Amino acid sequence: MSLVTDPRFKRFRLWNLEKLREFLPNVMKTFLLAAFVITLASWWFTPQWLFSLPLEQTLMWIALLFLYPVLSAWPQEVIFRTYLFHRYKHIFKSKNLRAWLSALSFALAHLMFANWIAVVGSFFAGLVFAYTYMHSRSTLLVTLEHSLWGCWLFTAGLGIHFDSGMLT
């Protein structure tokens, strides 16, 4: 059953502006720490790509900043957080277990990039996103969080490990 057709799904969870306002300061604090770690990881693992996208391909970078939240972060959050938490709440009663399963499934979906940085990074990011969703029940908030992390990942240069262009 899909979220659209399930009468038990509370559609306000797709936006939940009240919780967005409540949890946004925490999301921003976590993002600042994540941005530091992402920048450090980019410098360590791929120094040749450090800030290369905004500096060398500025228009593509600007397009990414606008398109990533809508075409990547939102669909992933609907699937890996909103749908998973709703669909499996009767099978896995523990929200913490659902958070871990959400992070694991999110990481496994990144196996297609064929590198450990994408998988391990996605697992830890997925845990953060799952706990944000678990406490806020706001897909919009967790999409904003995912967008911030993803856009910064590409800005700092680590996004090369999450680039589907690498698959060719």
DAURSUL-V329273 format. One line per field, one symbol per residue. phi: phi as a letter, one per 30 degrees, with the letter a starting at -180 (. if undefined). burial: 1 if it has 24 or more other ideal C-beta (glycine too) atoms within 12 Angstrom, else 0. A space follows every 10 residues. Layout:
phi->???
burial->???
This chain:
phi->.cddcddddd ddddbhddde ddceeddddd dddddddddd dddddbddce hddddcbedd dddddddeed cbdedddddd cedddddcdd dcdddddddd dddddddddc dddhaddddd dddddddddd dddedchbdd dddddededd ddedddjdde dccddddd
burial->0000000000 0011110011 0011001001 1001101110 1100110011 1010000000 1001100110 0111011111 1111111010 0000000111 1111111011 0010001111 1111111111 1111111111 1111111111 1111111111 11100000
